[in-house]
Amino acid sequence: MTSPALIHAITPGDHFSPRTGSAIPTVVHALASAALAAGDPRHAVLLDRSTYRPRYGSAEVIEYDSAPQPDALARRLDVIRGRLGGSRPGIAAHYRPLADALQDRPPSIVLAHNAPVLVRLLRDSDHLPVLYAHNNLLRTYSRREAGRMLDGAAGIVCVSESLAQATRAQLPGRLADLVRVVHNGADVDRFHPADPSGVDRGGDDHDARAVRVLFIGRMIPDKGADVLVRAAAMLHDPRLEVVIVGSAGFARDLPLTPFEQSLRALAANSATRIRFEPFTARDALPGLMAGADVFVIPSRWPDPCPLTVGEGLAAGLPLIASRVGGIPEIAGPSSLLVAPDDPAALARAIDSLVHDPALRRRLGAASRAHAESHDGAWAWRTLRGALADLAAPGR
């Protein structure tokens, strides 16, 4: 792609920095890096001037001064006004600085990550706005309001077919045809097997070393860490060690929430060894995965395309994940899928891997192979093709 340029608009206040593991900036960095590696023009990213440094060097940074985020009352009023046929002025004011920062830029494709309102704000500009949906963004919109908000969009990208189906159902027919699917790619350069030969981390004498089951994610009920704690408590296996990494937010020193306190109370009453680590910067995650034997993603909500799936696969770990949302699309054929919010099913899957090192080796090798064929370069090629298709004459 040589023209127009590609600009990513991420959520105001989000950080384009390796200091956090925030999903959307991580996806943007992966796509921008893959574009550079392919010899394509450098991407740009719209970024709140006050956000963290250092910043990723994969994209040009276009800075702006952010506007206040609407409070809870303003958000509720936005929804009411939208359903009555009006606009959503609170969120529009929050995103106005991003649109203003693009006024003097040459015509570009603007990927509005999780920002339907930015599509509307750019409607009368020379830019081509594309909604990039990482979540179900239209759940508070009527079909009519979604049409008003997104008329003028050059396309709508969803990170999984599961999310695309939900999005199409919320759109008027004239816009549903604009939906394309681009899965997040696996980061196979940063995440890789601890032992390239694929030898199981426990060795042959797996009584001498615990089988380490790892969870990494935000400590909120949707991510299901409590499901893993309950599953581990059912097993009573001295060879099993569970490590749970994450906090409610993106900082190590946050006070424990009631949910996090409940997890520790559950673990204290378990015969299984369960260890908690607070939020860990993205640069440290490969080391954590290198010390694990099994990776678990026990989401209970329809997670559209969690980055941790690709990271676990790239690390060459056998993966156990919930059969929900977009996870089955990206987990690959060798992952073990279980019903969400079912500790007993999760316990059975974990137990099968604890007692079978050969199975762990086989699934781990298959994980890595799947990640290598679905990496960041693959995701960028898919996005580049989708954008070319949407811009084709006659559409």
N, C-alpha and C positions, 0 to 999 in steps of 0.2 A: 504494500500500500504506500503510495508516494504522496497522494493528495486526496482529500484534505488531511490536515494533521489530526491526531487523536488526543483528546484531553479527557482525563478522568476527573470527575467531580465526586469527592468522597464527603461523608457526613461532616458538617461543620464541627470543629473541635476534635475530630479524630486525628490520630498521629500517624504520619508516614515515616515511621521510625522502627528500627529493630528493637527498641526498648519495650515495645508491647507486642502482644500476640493478636491484636485486633484483626478480625478476619478480613474485612474489606481492603484495608491498606495492604495486607499480605497478598491478597489476590492481585491487586493492582501492581504491586512490585514484581510478582511472578510474571504477569503478562508483559510488563514493560521490559523486564530483563530478557524474556524470550524473544521479543521483537528486536531488541538490539543484537542478540546472538544470531538472529536470522538475517541480519543486514537491513532490517526495516527501519524507517525513521524513528527517532526517539519520541516516546510519549511525553505528555505533560500531565501534571496533577494540580488541581486547585486545592490550596492548603491554607487553613487559618494560620496567620502569622505567629500566633502565640504557642503553637504546638511544639512537641518535643523535638530536640536535636540530640544526636545526629539524625539526619534523614537519609533514607535510601537514595543512592545516586543513580538509580535506574531511569528516573524521569525528571524532566525539567519541572521546577516548582514555580507555580504562579500564586503569589501570596495575596491575601486580602485580610482586612480587619473584620472580624466576625460581628454579627448582630446578636442580641440576647435571644436565648432559646425561649419559645413560648412556654408559659407555666401550664399546670394541669387545667385550670379554668379556660385559658385561651385555647388549649387543644380541644377541649370539649365543645367550646363555641365554634371552632373551626368545623368540627364534624356536623354540628347542627346546621350551620350556614350552608355547608356543602350539600347536605341532603335536601335543603330547601331550595336548591338551585343557584346558590351563590358561590363565592370563592372561599378559600381558607386563608384569610389575611395574616393570621399569626405565623403559620409555617412559611408563607410567602415572604414575610418580612425577614425571617431567619435566613432564608436562602437568597434574598436579593443581592447581598454582597458578592456572591459567586457569579450571578448573572452580570453584575456591573463590572467585575474583573475581566470579563470576556469581551467587553464592548469594543476595545481597540485591537483585538486579536483577529487575524485573518480567518475566514470561514473554516470551521473545523467540525469534526465529529465529536460531540460531547457525550461521553458515557456518564449518565446521571445515576450513580450508584445509590439505590434505595431512595430515590428522590423524584417521585412523580411531579412534584410542584416545580422542579427545575425545568422539566419539559415544557410546562405551561409558560414559565417566565422567558424561555428562549424561543417561543413560537414565532415572534415577529422579527427575530434576528436572522443573520445570514448563516448561523450555525445549524448543524443537523443534530438535534437531540435524540439520544437513544436511552430509554430507560433500562437500567441494568439491575434486575431484581434478584436480590440474595435471600429475600424472605417474602412472605405473602403480604404484599404492600397494600392491596386493595380491599382488605377485609372490612374496612370501615366505609367503603365507597359503595354507593349504588352503581348499577351499570351505566346509568345516564351520567352520573358525575365522573366516573372513570373515563367516559368518552369525552366529556368537556376538558378534563385535565390532560388527557393524552392525545387528543387530536393534534396533528402536527408532528407527532413523533416519527422519526425515520425508522424506528424499530424498537422491539422490546426483547431483551435478552434475559432468560431465566437460567439459573444454575443447575436445574435438574428438570427432567420431564415431569416428575411429580408436581413441582412448583409451576411448571408451564401449564399443566392441565388445570390447576386451580386458578391460574391467572386468566387463561382463555375463558373460563366459565364466568369470570367477573367482568369481561370486556364486551362491548358491542361488537357485532360481527365484523364491521369494517376494520376493527383494530386487531381482532384475534389472529388474522393472517400474518400479522407483523411479528408474532412471537417466535423466537428461536431459542434453542437450548445450547448452552456452553457450560459443560461441567468444569469445576475447578481442577487444575492439574496437580499432580503430586510433585513435591519438591525432592527430586531424586539426587540432587547435588548436596543439599544440606543434610538430608536424612538418608542413611544407608545402613546396611547390616553391620553389626559389630565385627563379625567374622565373615569376610567375603566368601569363604569356602562353604558357608551355610551350616557349619557344625553347630549343633545345639549348644546354647550358652551354659546349660547345666552339665555338659559332658556326659559320659556314660554312667558315672556313678551319681545319679540324680538324688540319692538319699543324702549325699554329702553337701548338697546345695539346694536351697529353696528354689522353687519355681516362682518367679516374680511376675505377678499380674499387675499391669500398669493402667491407670486412668489419668488422663490429663484433660482438664476443662474447667469452666467456671463452676463455682459451687452454688448452683441454683437448682431447684427441683427438676426443671426441664431436662437437664443434662444427666440426671439419673445416678449420681454417685451413691445415693442411698440404696438403690437397687443392687449395686455391686457389694456394698457393705453387708446387706442382708443375705445375698447369695453366698458370700465368703463365710458368713457365720453358720451356714447350713452344712459346710463341708468338714469342719473339725480336722483338717489335714495338716500335720506338722511340716509337710513339704511345701506348703503354700504360703506365700508372702504377698500381700496386697499393698501397693503404693498408690496413694491418691494425691494428685498434684493439682493445685489450683486454689483460688480465692474467689470471693463474690465479685471482685473487681480486678483491675489490672495493676495491683500493687501488693507487695509482700507484707506491709505493716498495717493492713486494714484490720479493724476489730472483727472478731468472729460474729457472724450473723446467727440468729436463732437456728437456721437450717444447718450451718456448719457445726454449731454446738451439739445439735441432735445427732449428727454423724459421729462425732467423737464419743458421745454417750453410747451409741449402738456398738461402736468398735470396742469400747472398754468392756462390754459384756460378751465379747466374742472370743472363742478359743483360737481363732485364726489370727496370725500376726497382721495387723493393719497399721500402716504408717501414713501420716499426713504431712505433706509439704505445701507451703503457701505458694502463691503465684510465682512462676519462674519465667524470666525473660526468654524470648524465643531462641536466642543464641544458645541457651543451655538445654533446650529440649532434645536435640540429637543425643547428647550424652545420657540423658535419662532413659531414652528409648534403647540405647546401646546396652544398658544394664538390665533390660527387661526380657522376658520370655514370651509373654502373651500381652496383647493390647486389647482393652475392652472399651467399647463405646455404647453405654447403656441408655441412650437417649429415650425419653418417654414422649417427647413431642415430635411432630413430623419435620425433623431437621432437614432442610432442603439439600445441603451439600457440605457437611462439616469438613473443614480442612484436616482435622485430626485423622480422618479415614485415610486420606492420601499419605499423610506423614507416617502413620503406622505401617501401611503397606510398603512405603519406600524404605523404612527401617528394617524390612524383612521379617516383620513379626506376624505370627498367626493372629488373625483378627476375629474377635467376637463382637457382634454389633446388633443393635435392635433392627428388626424388620419394620421400618417405619420411614415415611417421608422419602427423600432421595437417597438414603443410605444404601438400599439394595442395588441401585443403579451404579454406584461407584465403588462398592466394596469388592468387586471381582468375584469370579466363580469359586474361589477357594475359601472365602471367609465363612465363618459359622454365623448364621443369622438366627436370632431368637425373638420371641414376642416381646414387645416393650412392656416395662413395668411388671416383669414376671421373674422374681428372684430365683424360683425353683428351676426354671428353664435355663437361666444364666448359670446357676450352680452346676447343672448337668454338663453344660458346654465346657465350663472351666475344668471340671473334674476329668472330662475326656482328654484334655490336653495335658493336665498335670501328670497323668499316668502313662502317657504315650509320647516319649521324646522323638520317636521316628515321625509321628504325625506332626509334631511341632516343626521339625526340620522341613518336611514336605510342604506344609502350608506356608511356612515362612519363605521358602524359595519361590513358591507361586505368588505370594504377596509382592515380592520384589519385582518379579517379571511383569506382573500386571501394572505396577507403578511405572516401570520404565516405558511401557507402551502408552501410558496415559499421564505424561509429565507436563511441565509448563509449556514446552514447545508444542505439544499436541493441543493444549488448550488455546494457545495463541493462534495456531493454524485454524482451529475450529472457529474462533471469534473472527479472525480475518476473513474467512470464507463466508460467515454469516453476514458480516457487514457488506461484503461485496455483493452478496445475493440481494440484500435489501436495497442496495443502491443501483441494481441492474436496471437498464432502460426498460420501460413498460410496466414497472411496478407502481 
